[in-house]
Amino acid sequence: MKKVALTVAVLALGLAACNKQDAANNTADTNVENAAVTDTNAAADDATANADAALNSAGNAVDNAGNAVDNASNAVANTTNAQ
């Protein structure tokens, strides 16, 4: 009888140790998912900001090139008019 009682006690402890803690696991999973979403959103925001900065830079370069052409044209006109 002692052997049966000991076996039952060991089995009960084993089952208690393996008891699922769904709430804790769900919370941990949710925290991981939220962190992943936050990281993804931050990366997307950074990519958008970098793309905007690159487009602004390219636009400024085009404007500067246009201004250089205008200046060169004015210089030619001024030289022609001076003669």
mmCIF file of the N, C-alpha and C atoms, coordinates in Angstrom:
data_MODEL
# 
_entry.id   MODEL 
# 
loop_
_atom_site.group_PDB 
_atom_site.id 
_atom_site.type_symbol 
_atom_site.label_atom_id 
_atom_site.label_alt_id 
_atom_site.label_comp_id 
_atom_site.label_asym_id 
_atom_site.label_entity_id 
_atom_site.label_seq_id 
_atom_site.pdbx_PDB_ins_code 
_atom_site.Cartn_x 
_atom_site.Cartn_y 
_atom_site.Cartn_z 
_atom_site.occupancy 
_atom_site.B_iso_or_equiv 
_atom_site.pdbx_formal_charge 
_atom_site.auth_seq_id 
_atom_site.auth_comp_id 
_atom_site.auth_asym_id 
_atom_site.auth_atom_id 
_atom_site.pdbx_PDB_model_num 
ATOM 1   N N  . MET A 1 1  ? 0.826  -1.192 0.000   1.00 0.00 ? 1  MET A N  1 
ATOM 2   C CA . MET A 1 1  ? 0.000  0.000  0.000   1.00 0.00 ? 1  MET A CA 1 
ATOM 3   C C  . MET A 1 1  ? 0.864  1.248  0.000   1.00 0.00 ? 1  MET A C  1 
ATOM 4   N N  . LYS A 1 2  ? 1.993  1.202  0.698   1.00 0.00 ? 2  LYS A N  1 
ATOM 5   C CA . LYS A 1 2  ? 2.887  2.364  0.722   1.00 0.00 ? 2  LYS A CA 1 
ATOM 6   C C  . LYS A 1 2  ? 3.442  2.645  -0.671  1.00 0.00 ? 2  LYS A C  1 
ATOM 7   N N  . LYS A 1 3  ? 3.713  1.574  -1.407  1.00 0.00 ? 3  LYS A N  1 
ATOM 8   C CA . LYS A 1 3  ? 4.253  1.723  -2.743  1.00 0.00 ? 3  LYS A CA 1 
ATOM 9   C C  . LYS A 1 3  ? 3.239  2.430  -3.656  1.00 0.00 ? 3  LYS A C  1 
ATOM 10  N N  . VAL A 1 4  ? 1.968  2.079  -3.537  1.00 0.00 ? 4  VAL A N  1 
ATOM 11  C CA . VAL A 1 4  ? 0.910  2.693  -4.337  1.00 0.00 ? 4  VAL A CA 1 
ATOM 12  C C  . VAL A 1 4  ? 0.749  4.161  -3.949  1.00 0.00 ? 4  VAL A C  1 
ATOM 13  N N  . ALA A 1 5  ? 0.784  4.439  -2.660  1.00 0.00 ? 5  ALA A N  1 
ATOM 14  C CA . ALA A 1 5  ? 0.623  5.814  -2.190  1.00 0.00 ? 5  ALA A CA 1 
ATOM 15  C C  . ALA A 1 5  ? 1.778  6.670  -2.677  1.00 0.00 ? 5  ALA A C  1 
ATOM 16  N N  . LEU A 1 6  ? 3.000  6.139  -2.628  1.00 0.00 ? 6  LEU A N  1 
ATOM 17  C CA . LEU A 1 6  ? 4.173  6.858  -3.085  1.00 0.00 ? 6  LEU A CA 1 
ATOM 18  C C  . LEU A 1 6  ? 4.090  7.113  -4.592  1.00 0.00 ? 6  LEU A C  1 
ATOM 19  N N  . THR A 1 7  ? 3.650  6.106  -5.337  1.00 0.00 ? 7  THR A N  1 
ATOM 20  C CA . THR A 1 7  ? 3.514  6.253  -6.791  1.00 0.00 ? 7  THR A CA 1 
ATOM 21  C C  . THR A 1 7  ? 2.481  7.324  -7.125  1.00 0.00 ? 7  THR A C  1 
ATOM 22  N N  . VAL A 1 8  ? 1.373  7.324  -6.422  1.00 0.00 ? 8  VAL A N  1 
ATOM 23  C CA . VAL A 1 8  ? 0.323  8.327  -6.649  1.00 0.00 ? 8  VAL A CA 1 
ATOM 24  C C  . VAL A 1 8  ? 0.844  9.711  -6.312  1.00 0.00 ? 8  VAL A C  1 
ATOM 25  N N  . ALA A 1 9  ? 1.616  9.829  -5.222  1.00 0.00 ? 9  ALA A N  1 
ATOM 26  C CA . ALA A 1 9  ? 2.167  11.128 -4.834  1.00 0.00 ? 9  ALA A CA 1 
ATOM 27  C C  . ALA A 1 9  ? 3.141  11.641 -5.884  1.00 0.00 ? 9  ALA A C  1 
ATOM 28  N N  . VAL A 1 10 ? 3.993  10.761 -6.383  1.00 0.00 ? 10 VAL A N  1 
ATOM 29  C CA . VAL A 1 10 ? 4.958  11.159 -7.416  1.00 0.00 ? 10 VAL A CA 1 
ATOM 30  C C  . VAL A 1 10 ? 4.221  11.571 -8.682  1.00 0.00 ? 10 VAL A C  1 
ATOM 31  N N  . LEU A 1 11 ? 3.222  10.821 -9.084  1.00 0.00 ? 11 LEU A N  1 
ATOM 32  C CA . LEU A 1 11 ? 2.448  11.177 -10.264 1.00 0.00 ? 11 LEU A CA 1 
ATOM 33  C C  . LEU A 1 11 ? 1.722  12.513 -10.078 1.00 0.00 ? 11 LEU A C  1 
ATOM 34  N N  . ALA A 1 12 ? 1.201  12.759 -8.905  1.00 0.00 ? 12 ALA A N  1 
ATOM 35  C CA . ALA A 1 12 ? 0.494  14.016 -8.638  1.00 0.00 ? 12 ALA A CA 1 
ATOM 36  C C  . ALA A 1 12 ? 1.465  15.191 -8.718  1.00 0.00 ? 12 ALA A C  1 
ATOM 37  N N  . LEU A 1 13 ? 2.651  15.019 -8.150  1.00 0.00 ? 13 LEU A N  1 
ATOM 38  C CA . LEU A 1 13 ? 3.658  16.087 -8.225  1.00 0.00 ? 13 LEU A CA 1 
ATOM 39  C C  . LEU A 1 13 ? 4.089  16.322 -9.677  1.00 0.00 ? 13 LEU A C  1 
ATOM 40  N N  . GLY A 1 14 ? 4.236  15.238 -10.415 1.00 0.00 ? 14 GLY A N  1 
ATOM 41  C CA . GLY A 1 14 ? 4.612  15.363 -11.824 1.00 0.00 ? 14 GLY A CA 1 
ATOM 42  C C  . GLY A 1 14 ? 3.560  16.110 -12.619 1.00 0.00 ? 14 GLY A C  1 
ATOM 43  N N  . LEU A 1 15 ? 2.297  15.792 -12.371 1.00 0.00 ? 15 LEU A N  1 
ATOM 44  C CA . LEU A 1 15 ? 1.212  16.487 -13.068 1.00 0.00 ? 15 LEU A CA 1 
ATOM 45  C C  . LEU A 1 15 ? 1.139  17.952 -12.649 1.00 0.00 ? 15 LEU A C  1 
ATOM 46  N N  . ALA A 1 16 ? 1.387  18.219 -11.382 1.00 0.00 ? 16 ALA A N  1 
ATOM 47  C CA . ALA A 1 16 ? 1.364  19.604 -10.908 1.00 0.00 ? 16 ALA A CA 1 
ATOM 48  C C  . ALA A 1 16 ? 2.481  20.410 -11.568 1.00 0.00 ? 16 ALA A C  1 
ATOM 49  N N  . ALA A 1 17 ? 3.631  19.783 -11.733 1.00 0.00 ? 17 ALA A N  1 
ATOM 50  C CA . ALA A 1 17 ? 4.759  20.470 -12.356 1.00 0.00 ? 17 ALA A CA 1 
ATOM 51  C C  . ALA A 1 17 ? 4.497  20.737 -13.836 1.00 0.00 ? 17 ALA A C  1 
ATOM 52  N N  . CYS A 1 18 ? 3.725  19.893 -14.472 1.00 0.00 ? 18 CYS A N  1 
ATOM 53  C CA . CYS A 1 18 ? 3.439  20.047 -15.901 1.00 0.00 ? 18 CYS A CA 1 
ATOM 54  C C  . CYS A 1 18 ? 2.160  20.824 -16.157 1.00 0.00 ? 18 CYS A C  1 
ATOM 55  N N  . ASN A 1 19 ? 1.545  21.312 -15.097 1.00 0.00 ? 19 ASN A N  1 
ATOM 56  C CA . ASN A 1 19 ? 0.282  22.028 -15.245 1.00 0.00 ? 19 ASN A CA 1 
ATOM 57  C C  . ASN A 1 19 ? 0.472  23.225 -16.162 1.00 0.00 ? 19 ASN A C  1 
ATOM 58  N N  . LYS A 1 20 ? -0.404 23.354 -17.163 1.00 0.00 ? 20 LYS A N  1 
ATOM 59  C CA . LYS A 1 20 ? -0.313 24.468 -18.099 1.00 0.00 ? 20 LYS A CA 1 
ATOM 60  C C  . LYS A 1 20 ? -0.707 25.760 -17.393 1.00 0.00 ? 20 LYS A C  1 
ATOM 61  N N  . GLN A 1 21 ? 0.003  26.793 -17.718 1.00 0.00 ? 21 GLN A N  1 
ATOM 62  C CA . GLN A 1 21 ? -0.347 28.111 -17.212 1.00 0.00 ? 21 GLN A CA 1 
ATOM 63  C C  . GLN A 1 21 ? -0.681 28.971 -18.423 1.00 0.00 ? 21 GLN A C  1 
ATOM 64  N N  . ASP A 1 22 ? -1.869 28.706 -18.952 1.00 0.00 ? 22 ASP A N  1 
ATOM 65  C CA . ASP A 1 22 ? -2.281 29.359 -20.194 1.00 0.00 ? 22 ASP A CA 1 
ATOM 66  C C  . ASP A 1 22 ? -2.277 30.880 -20.088 1.00 0.00 ? 22 ASP A C  1 
ATOM 67  N N  . ALA A 1 23 ? -2.758 31.409 -18.954 1.00 0.00 ? 23 ALA A N  1 
ATOM 68  C CA . ALA A 1 23 ? -2.825 32.868 -18.818 1.00 0.00 ? 23 ALA A CA 1 
ATOM 69  C C  . ALA A 1 23 ? -1.436 33.483 -18.889 1.00 0.00 ? 23 ALA A C  1 
ATOM 70  N N  . ALA A 1 24 ? -0.488 32.888 -18.177 1.00 0.00 ? 24 ALA A N  1 
ATOM 71  C CA . ALA A 1 24 ? 0.881  33.415 -18.185 1.00 0.00 ? 24 ALA A CA 1 
ATOM 72  C C  . ALA A 1 24 ? 1.508  33.266 -19.560 1.00 0.00 ? 24 ALA A C  1 
ATOM 73  N N  . ASN A 1 25 ? 1.266  32.121 -20.195 1.00 0.00 ? 25 ASN A N  1 
ATOM 74  C CA . ASN A 1 25 ? 1.806  31.902 -21.532 1.00 0.00 ? 25 ASN A CA 1 
ATOM 75  C C  . ASN A 1 25 ? 1.188  32.865 -22.544 1.00 0.00 ? 25 ASN A C  1 
ATOM 76  N N  . ASN A 1 26 ? -0.113 33.085 -22.420 1.00 0.00 ? 26 ASN A N  1 
ATOM 77  C CA . ASN A 1 26 ? -0.781 34.012 -23.335 1.00 0.00 ? 26 ASN A CA 1 
ATOM 78  C C  . ASN A 1 26 ? -0.255 35.428 -23.153 1.00 0.00 ? 26 ASN A C  1 
ATOM 79  N N  . THR A 1 27 ? -0.023 35.819 -21.909 1.00 0.00 ? 27 THR A N  1 
ATOM 80  C CA . THR A 1 27 ? 0.522  37.149 -21.638 1.00 0.00 ? 27 THR A CA 1 
ATOM 81  C C  . THR A 1 27 ? 1.912  37.282 -22.229 1.00 0.00 ? 27 THR A C  1 
ATOM 82  N N  . ALA A 1 28 ? 2.730  36.270 -22.045 1.00 0.00 ? 28 ALA A N  1 
ATOM 83  C CA . ALA A 1 28 ? 4.085  36.307 -22.598 1.00 0.00 ? 28 ALA A CA 1 
ATOM 84  C C  . ALA A 1 28 ? 4.043  36.373 -24.120 1.00 0.00 ? 28 ALA A C  1 
ATOM 85  N N  . ASP A 1 29 ? 3.171  35.580 -24.724 1.00 0.00 ? 29 ASP A N  1 
ATOM 86  C CA . ASP A 1 29 ? 3.034  35.603 -26.184 1.00 0.00 ? 29 ASP A CA 1 
ATOM 87  C C  . ASP A 1 29 ? 2.567  36.970 -26.673 1.00 0.00 ? 29 ASP A C  1 
ATOM 88  N N  . THR A 1 30 ? 1.603  37.541 -25.962 1.00 0.00 ? 30 THR A N  1 
ATOM 89  C CA . THR A 1 30 ? 1.086  38.857 -26.339 1.00 0.00 ? 30 THR A CA 1 
ATOM 90  C C  . THR A 1 30 ? 2.176  39.908 -26.233 1.00 0.00 ? 30 THR A C  1 
ATOM 91  N N  . ASN A 1 31 ? 2.980  39.829 -25.173 1.00 0.00 ? 31 ASN A N  1 
ATOM 92  C CA . ASN A 1 31 ? 4.063  40.797 -24.998 1.00 0.00 ? 31 ASN A CA 1 
ATOM 93  C C  . ASN A 1 31 ? 5.080  40.693 -26.133 1.00 0.00 ? 31 ASN A C  1 
ATOM 94  N N  . VAL A 1 32 ? 5.394  39.475 -26.526 1.00 0.00 ? 32 VAL A N  1 
ATOM 95  C CA . VAL A 1 32 ? 6.340  39.274 -27.629 1.00 0.00 ? 32 VAL A CA 1 
ATOM 96  C C  . VAL A 1 32 ? 5.751  39.821 -28.929 1.00 0.00 ? 32 VAL A C  1 
ATOM 97  N N  . GLU A 1 33 ? 4.480  39.537 -29.163 1.00 0.00 ? 33 GLU A N  1 
ATOM 98  C CA . GLU A 1 33 ? 3.840  40.023 -30.389 1.00 0.00 ? 33 GLU A CA 1 
ATOM 99  C C  . GLU A 1 33 ? 3.773  41.548 -30.393 1.00 0.00 ? 33 GLU A C  1 
ATOM 100 N N  . ASN A 1 34 ? 3.447  42.146 -29.253 1.00 0.00 ? 34 ASN A N  1 
ATOM 101 C CA . ASN A 1 34 ? 3.380  43.605 -29.178 1.00 0.00 ? 34 ASN A CA 1 
ATOM 102 C C  . ASN A 1 34 ? 4.749  44.228 -29.423 1.00 0.00 ? 34 ASN A C  1 
ATOM 103 N N  . ALA A 1 35 ? 5.776  43.613 -28.879 1.00 0.00 ? 35 ALA A N  1 
ATOM 104 C CA . ALA A 1 35 ? 7.132  44.121 -29.095 1.00 0.00 ? 35 ALA A CA 1 
ATOM 105 C C  . ALA A 1 35 ? 7.512  44.017 -30.567 1.00 0.00 ? 35 ALA A C  1 
ATOM 106 N N  . ALA A 1 36 ? 7.120  42.934 -31.186 1.00 0.00 ? 36 ALA A N  1 
ATOM 107 C CA . ALA A 1 36 ? 7.420  42.759 -32.610 1.00 0.00 ? 36 ALA A CA 1 
ATOM 108 C C  . ALA A 1 36 ? 6.684  43.798 -33.450 1.00 0.00 ? 36 ALA A C  1 
ATOM 109 N N  . VAL A 1 37 ? 5.433  44.065 -33.108 1.00 0.00 ? 37 VAL A N  1 
ATOM 110 C CA . VAL A 1 37 ? 4.662  45.081 -33.837 1.00 0.00 ? 37 VAL A CA 1 
ATOM 111 C C  . VAL A 1 37 ? 5.294  46.449 -33.643 1.00 0.00 ? 37 VAL A C  1 
ATOM 112 N N  . THR A 1 38 ? 5.703  46.748 -32.422 1.00 0.00 ? 38 THR A N  1 
ATOM 113 C CA . THR A 1 38 ? 6.342  48.035 -32.141 1.00 0.00 ? 38 THR A CA 1 
ATOM 114 C C  . THR A 1 38 ? 7.623  48.182 -32.936 1.00 0.00 ? 38 THR A C  1 
ATOM 115 N N  . ASP A 1 39 ? 8.440  47.137 -32.963 1.00 0.00 ? 39 ASP A N  1 
ATOM 116 C CA . ASP A 1 39 ? 9.691  47.178 -33.721 1.00 0.00 ? 39 ASP A CA 1 
ATOM 117 C C  . ASP A 1 39 ? 9.421  47.343 -35.214 1.00 0.00 ? 39 ASP A C  1 
ATOM 118 N N  . THR A 1 40 ? 8.413  46.637 -35.709 1.00 0.00 ? 40 THR A N  1 
ATOM 119 C CA . THR A 1 40 ? 8.070  46.725 -37.125 1.00 0.00 ? 40 THR A CA 1 
ATOM 120 C C  . THR A 1 40 ? 7.586  48.129 -37.475 1.00 0.00 ? 40 THR A C  1 
ATOM 121 N N  . ASN A 1 41 ? 6.747  48.695 -36.612 1.00 0.00 ? 41 ASN A N  1 
ATOM 122 C CA . ASN A 1 41 ? 6.249  50.053 -36.863 1.00 0.00 ? 41 ASN A CA 1 
ATOM 123 C C  . ASN A 1 41 ? 7.389  51.066 -36.827 1.00 0.00 ? 41 ASN A C  1 
ATOM 124 N N  . ALA A 1 42 ? 8.294  50.905 -35.887 1.00 0.00 ? 42 ALA A N  1 
ATOM 125 C CA . ALA A 1 42 ? 9.433  51.824 -35.799 1.00 0.00 ? 42 ALA A CA 1 
ATOM 126 C C  . ALA A 1 42 ? 10.300 51.720 -37.045 1.00 0.00 ? 42 ALA A C  1 
ATOM 127 N N  . ALA A 1 43 ? 10.518 50.509 -37.512 1.00 0.00 ? 43 ALA A N  1 
ATOM 128 C CA . ALA A 1 43 ? 11.320 50.318 -38.726 1.00 0.00 ? 43 ALA A CA 1 
ATOM 129 C C  . ALA A 1 43 ? 10.623 50.934 -39.935 1.00 0.00 ? 43 ALA A C  1 
ATOM 130 N N  . ALA A 1 44 ? 9.306  50.769 -40.005 1.00 0.00 ? 44 ALA A N  1 
ATOM 131 C CA . ALA A 1 44 ? 8.550  51.352 -41.123 1.00 0.00 ? 44 ALA A CA 1 
ATOM 132 C C  . ALA A 1 44 ? 8.597  52.872 -41.058 1.00 0.00 ? 44 ALA A C  1 
ATOM 133 N N  . ASP A 1 45 ? 8.470  53.417 -39.846 1.00 0.00 ? 45 ASP A N  1 
ATOM 134 C CA . ASP A 1 45 ? 8.548  54.870 -39.691 1.00 0.00 ? 45 ASP A CA 1 
ATOM 135 C C  . ASP A 1 45 ? 9.925  55.384 -40.096 1.00 0.00 ? 45 ASP A C  1 
ATOM 136 N N  . ASP A 1 46 ? 10.979 54.686 -39.688 1.00 0.00 ? 46 ASP A N  1 
ATOM 137 C CA . ASP A 1 46 ? 12.336 55.076 -40.065 1.00 0.00 ? 46 ASP A CA 1 
ATOM 138 C C  . ASP A 1 46 ? 12.519 55.013 -41.572 1.00 0.00 ? 46 ASP A C  1 
ATOM 139 N N  . ALA A 1 47 ? 12.009 53.965 -42.185 1.00 0.00 ? 47 ALA A N  1 
ATOM 140 C CA . ALA A 1 47 ? 12.141 53.815 -43.636 1.00 0.00 ? 47 ALA A CA 1 
ATOM 141 C C  . ALA A 1 47 ? 11.397 54.935 -44.354 1.00 0.00 ? 47 ALA A C  1 
ATOM 142 N N  . THR A 1 48 ? 10.214 55.282 -43.854 1.00 0.00 ? 48 THR A N  1 
ATOM 143 C CA . THR A 1 48 ? 9.439  56.365 -44.461 1.00 0.00 ? 48 THR A CA 1 
ATOM 144 C C  . THR A 1 48 ? 10.165 57.694 -44.313 1.00 0.00 ? 48 THR A C  1 
ATOM 145 N N  . ALA A 1 49 ? 10.695 57.945 -43.127 1.00 0.00 ? 49 ALA A N  1 
ATOM 146 C CA . ALA A 1 49 ? 11.419 59.198 -42.900 1.00 0.00 ? 49 ALA A CA 1 
ATOM 147 C C  . ALA A 1 49 ? 12.660 59.271 -43.787 1.00 0.00 ? 49 ALA A C  1 
ATOM 148 N N  . ASN A 1 50 ? 13.365 58.158 -43.913 1.00 0.00 ? 50 ASN A N  1 
ATOM 149 C CA . ASN A 1 50 ? 14.559 58.138 -44.759 1.00 0.00 ? 50 ASN A CA 1 
ATOM 150 C C  . ASN A 1 50 ? 14.201 58.330 -46.230 1.00 0.00 ? 50 ASN A C  1 
ATOM 151 N N  . ALA A 1 51 ? 13.115 57.725 -46.657 1.00 0.00 ? 51 ALA A N  1 
ATOM 152 C CA . ALA A 1 51 ? 12.678 57.898 -48.047 1.00 0.00 ? 51 ALA A CA 1 
ATOM 153 C C  . ALA A 1 51 ? 12.276 59.343 -48.307 1.00 0.00 ? 51 ALA A C  1 
ATOM 154 N N  . ASP A 1 52 ? 11.563 59.938 -47.345 1.00 0.00 ? 52 ASP A N  1 
ATOM 155 C CA . ASP A 1 52 ? 11.177 61.345 -47.490 1.00 0.00 ? 52 ASP A CA 1 
ATOM 156 C C  . ASP A 1 52 ? 12.406 62.242 -47.571 1.00 0.00 ? 52 ASP A C  1 
ATOM 157 N N  . ALA A 1 53 ? 13.385 61.989 -46.716 1.00 0.00 ? 53 ALA A N  1 
ATOM 158 C CA . ALA A 1 53 ? 14.608 62.791 -46.727 1.00 0.00 ? 53 ALA A CA 1 
ATOM 159 C C  . ALA A 1 53 ? 15.348 62.632 -48.050 1.00 0.00 ? 53 ALA A C  1 
ATOM 160 N N  . ALA A 1 54 ? 15.386 61.410 -48.575 1.00 0.00 ? 54 ALA A N  1 
ATOM 161 C CA . ALA A 1 54 ? 16.063 61.172 -49.853 1.00 0.00 ? 54 ALA A CA 1 
ATOM 162 C C  . ALA A 1 54 ? 15.334 61.886 -50.990 1.00 0.00 ? 54 ALA A C  1 
ATOM 163 N N  . LEU A 1 55 ? 14.007 61.842 -50.970 1.00 0.00 ? 55 LEU A N  1 
ATOM 164 C CA . LEU A 1 55 ? 13.239 62.535 -52.009 1.00 0.00 ? 55 LEU A CA 1 
ATOM 165 C C  . LEU A 1 55 ? 13.433 64.041 -51.917 1.00 0.00 ? 55 LEU A C  1 
ATOM 166 N N  . ASN A 1 56 ? 13.447 64.567 -50.699 1.00 0.00 ? 56 ASN A N  1 
ATOM 167 C CA . ASN A 1 56 ? 13.681 66.004 -50.523 1.00 0.00 ? 56 ASN A CA 1 
ATOM 168 C C  . ASN A 1 56 ? 15.063 66.388 -51.023 1.00 0.00 ? 56 ASN A C  1 
ATOM 169 N N  . SER A 1 57 ? 16.037 65.568 -50.713 1.00 0.00 ? 57 SER A N  1 
ATOM 170 C CA . SER A 1 57 ? 17.398 65.831 -51.163 1.00 0.00 ? 57 SER A CA 1 
ATOM 171 C C  . SER A 1 57 ? 17.486 65.809 -52.683 1.00 0.00 ? 57 SER A C  1 
ATOM 172 N N  . ALA A 1 58 ? 16.848 64.820 -53.288 1.00 0.00 ? 58 ALA A N  1 
ATOM 173 C CA . ALA A 1 58 ? 16.846 64.736 -54.753 1.00 0.00 ? 58 ALA A CA 1 
ATOM 174 C C  . ALA A 1 58 ? 16.138 65.945 -55.359 1.00 0.00 ? 58 ALA A C  1 
ATOM 175 N N  . GLY A 1 59 ? 15.032 66.336 -54.761 1.00 0.00 ? 59 GLY A N  1 
ATOM 176 C CA . GLY A 1 59 ? 14.306 67.519 -55.246 1.00 0.00 ? 59 GLY A CA 1 
ATOM 177 C C  . GLY A 1 59 ? 15.156 68.770 -55.144 1.00 0.00 ? 59 GLY A C  1 
ATOM 178 N N  . ASN A 1 60 ? 15.883 68.901 -54.041 1.00 0.00 ? 60 ASN A N  1 
ATOM 179 C CA . ASN A 1 60 ? 16.771 70.054 -53.881 1.00 0.00 ? 60 ASN A CA 1 
ATOM 180 C C  . ASN A 1 60 ? 17.881 70.043 -54.918 1.00 0.00 ? 60 ASN A C  1 
ATOM 181 N N  . ALA A 1 61 ? 18.408 68.863 -55.209 1.00 0.00 ? 61 ALA A N  1 
ATOM 182 C CA . ALA A 1 61 ? 19.466 68.755 -56.218 1.00 0.00 ? 61 ALA A CA 1 
ATOM 183 C C  . ALA A 1 61 ? 18.943 69.164 -57.592 1.00 0.00 ? 61 ALA A C  1 
ATOM 184 N N  . VAL A 1 62 ? 17.722 68.768 -57.912 1.00 0.00 ? 62 VAL A N  1 
ATOM 185 C CA . VAL A 1 62 ? 17.119 69.154 -59.191 1.00 0.00 ? 62 VAL A CA 1 
ATOM 186 C C  . VAL A 1 62 ? 16.908 70.667 -59.232 1.00 0.00 ? 62 VAL A C  1 
ATOM 187 N N  . ASP A 1 63 ? 16.424 71.226 -58.128 1.00 0.00 ? 63 ASP A N  1 
ATOM 188 C CA . ASP A 1 63 ? 16.240 72.684 -58.066 1.00 0.00 ? 63 ASP A CA 1 
ATOM 189 C C  . ASP A 1 63 ? 17.570 73.412 -58.243 1.00 0.00 ? 63 ASP A C  1 
ATOM 190 N N  . ASN A 1 64 ? 18.598 72.914 -57.576 1.00 0.00 ? 64 ASN A N  1 
ATOM 191 C CA . ASN A 1 64 ? 19.921 73.537 -57.683 1.00 0.00 ? 64 ASN A CA 1 
ATOM 192 C C  . ASN A 1 64 ? 20.451 73.455 -59.109 1.00 0.00 ? 64 ASN A C  1 
ATOM 193 N N  . ALA A 1 65 ? 20.228 72.332 -59.762 1.00 0.00 ? 65 ALA A N  1 
ATOM 194 C CA . ALA A 1 65 ? 20.672 72.188 -61.153 1.00 0.00 ? 65 ALA A CA 1 
ATOM 195 C C  . ALA A 1 65 ? 19.909 73.162 -62.052 1.00 0.00 ? 65 ALA A C  1 
ATOM 196 N N  . GLY A 1 66 ? 18.627 73.302 -61.816 1.00 0.00 ? 66 GLY A N  1 
ATOM 197 C CA . GLY A 1 66 ? 17.826 74.258 -62.584 1.00 0.00 ? 66 GLY A CA 1 
ATOM 198 C C  . GLY A 1 66 ? 18.319 75.682 -62.374 1.00 0.00 ? 66 GLY A C  1 
ATOM 199 N N  . ASN A 1 67 ? 18.658 76.011 -61.135 1.00 0.00 ? 67 ASN A N  1 
ATOM 200 C CA . ASN A 1 67 ? 19.192 77.345 -60.841 1.00 0.00 ? 67 ASN A CA 1 
ATOM 201 C C  . ASN A 1 67 ? 20.529 77.558 -61.531 1.00 0.00 ? 67 ASN A C  1 
ATOM 202 N N  . ALA A 1 68 ? 21.357 76.536 -61.569 1.00 0.00 ? 68 ALA A N  1 
ATOM 203 C CA . ALA A 1 68 ? 22.655 76.647 -62.239 1.00 0.00 ? 68 ALA A CA 1 
ATOM 204 C C  . ALA A 1 68 ? 22.476 76.894 -63.729 1.00 0.00 ? 68 ALA A C  1 
ATOM 205 N N  . VAL A 1 69 ? 21.500 76.226 -64.327 1.00 0.00 ? 69 VAL A N  1 
ATOM 206 C CA . VAL A 1 69 ? 21.211 76.439 -65.750 1.00 0.00 ? 69 VAL A CA 1 
ATOM 207 C C  . VAL A 1 69 ? 20.717 77.865 -65.965 1.00 0.00 ? 69 VAL A C  1 
ATOM 208 N N  . ASP A 1 70 ? 19.834 78.335 -65.116 1.00 0.00 ? 70 ASP A N  1 
ATOM 209 C CA . ASP A 1 70 ? 19.338 79.710 -65.224 1.00 0.00 ? 70 ASP A CA 1 
ATOM 210 C C  . ASP A 1 70 ? 20.481 80.714 -65.096 1.00 0.00 ? 70 ASP A C  1 
ATOM 211 N N  . ASN A 1 71 ? 21.357 80.476 -64.135 1.00 0.00 ? 71 ASN A N  1 
ATOM 212 C CA . ASN A 1 71 ? 22.497 81.380 -63.928 1.00 0.00 ? 71 ASN A CA 1 
ATOM 213 C C  . ASN A 1 71 ? 23.414 81.391 -65.146 1.00 0.00 ? 71 ASN A C  1 
ATOM 214 N N  . ALA A 1 72 ? 23.658 80.224 -65.700 1.00 0.00 ? 72 ALA A N  1 
ATOM 215 C CA . ALA A 1 72 ? 24.511 80.144 -66.887 1.00 0.00 ? 72 ALA A CA 1 
ATOM 216 C C  . ALA A 1 72 ? 23.859 80.865 -68.068 1.00 0.00 ? 72 ALA A C  1 
ATOM 217 N N  . SER A 1 73 ? 22.575 80.691 -68.199 1.00 0.00 ? 73 SER A N  1 
ATOM 218 C CA . SER A 1 73 ? 21.834 81.361 -69.269 1.00 0.00 ? 73 SER A CA 1 
ATOM 219 C C  . SER A 1 73 ? 21.889 82.877 -69.100 1.00 0.00 ? 73 SER A C  1 
ATOM 220 N N  . ASN A 1 74 ? 21.722 83.337 -67.871 1.00 0.00 ? 74 ASN A N  1 
ATOM 221 C CA . ASN A 1 74 ? 21.797 84.772 -67.585 1.00 0.00 ? 74 ASN A CA 1 
ATOM 222 C C  . ASN A 1 74 ? 23.195 85.312 -67.866 1.00 0.00 ? 74 ASN A C  1 
ATOM 223 N N  . ALA A 1 75 ? 24.196 84.530 -67.521 1.00 0.00 ? 75 ALA A N  1 
ATOM 224 C CA . ALA A 1 75 ? 25.577 84.965 -67.770 1.00 0.00 ? 75 ALA A CA 1 
ATOM 225 C C  . ALA A 1 75 ? 25.831 85.121 -69.267 1.00 0.00 ? 75 ALA A C  1 
ATOM 226 N N  . VAL A 1 76 ? 25.330 84.169 -70.044 1.00 0.00 ? 76 VAL A N  1 
ATOM 227 C CA . VAL A 1 76 ? 25.483 84.263 -71.506 1.00 0.00 ? 76 VAL A CA 1 
ATOM 228 C C  . VAL A 1 76 ? 24.735 85.491 -72.019 1.00 0.00 ? 76 VAL A C  1 
ATOM 229 N N  . ALA A 1 77 ? 23.524 85.710 -71.550 1.00 0.00 ? 77 ALA A N  1 
ATOM 230 C CA . ALA A 1 77 ? 22.737 86.859 -71.991 1.00 0.00 ? 77 ALA A CA 1 
ATOM 231 C C  . ALA A 1 77 ? 23.437 88.160 -71.611 1.00 0.00 ? 77 ALA A C  1 
ATOM 232 N N  . ASN A 1 78 ? 23.974 88.215 -70.402 1.00 0.00 ? 78 ASN A N  1 
ATOM 233 C CA . ASN A 1 78 ? 24.657 89.432 -69.951 1.00 0.00 ? 78 ASN A CA 1 
ATOM 234 C C  . ASN A 1 78 ? 25.903 89.685 -70.786 1.00 0.00 ? 78 ASN A C  1 
ATOM 235 N N  . THR A 1 79 ? 26.619 88.631 -71.128 1.00 0.00 ? 79 THR A N  1 
ATOM 236 C CA . THR A 1 79 ? 27.819 88.792 -71.943 1.00 0.00 ? 79 THR A CA 1 
ATOM 237 C C  . THR A 1 79 ? 27.437 89.278 -73.341 1.00 0.00 ? 79 THR A C  1 
ATOM 238 N N  . THR A 1 80 ? 26.374 88.727 -73.883 1.00 0.00 ? 80 THR A N  1 
ATOM 239 C CA . THR A 1 80 ? 25.924 89.114 -75.219 1.00 0.00 ? 80 THR A CA 1 
ATOM 240 C C  . THR A 1 80 ? 25.460 90.561 -75.238 1.00 0.00 ? 80 THR A C  1 
ATOM 241 N N  . ASN A 1 81 ? 24.728 90.951 -74.207 1.00 0.00 ? 81 ASN A N  1 
ATOM 242 C CA . ASN A 1 81 ? 24.207 92.331 -74.126 1.00 0.00 ? 81 ASN A CA 1 
ATOM 243 C C  . ASN A 1 81 ? 25.323 93.333 -73.875 1.00 0.00 ? 81 ASN A C  1 
ATOM 244 N N  . ALA A 1 82 ? 26.377 92.935 -73.225 1.00 0.00 ? 82 ALA A N  1 
ATOM 245 C CA . ALA A 1 82 ? 27.474 93.846 -72.903 1.00 0.00 ? 82 ALA A CA 1 
ATOM 246 C C  . ALA A 1 82 ? 28.300 94.197 -74.132 1.00 0.00 ? 82 ALA A C  1 
ATOM 247 N N  . GLN A 1 83 ? 28.234 93.370 -75.135 1.00 0.00 ? 83 GLN A N  1 
ATOM 248 C CA . GLN A 1 83 ? 29.064 93.616 -76.341 1.00 0.00 ? 83 GLN A CA 1 
ATOM 249 C C  . GLN A 1 83 ? 28.406 94.484 -77.323 1.00 0.00 ? 83 GLN A C  1 
# 
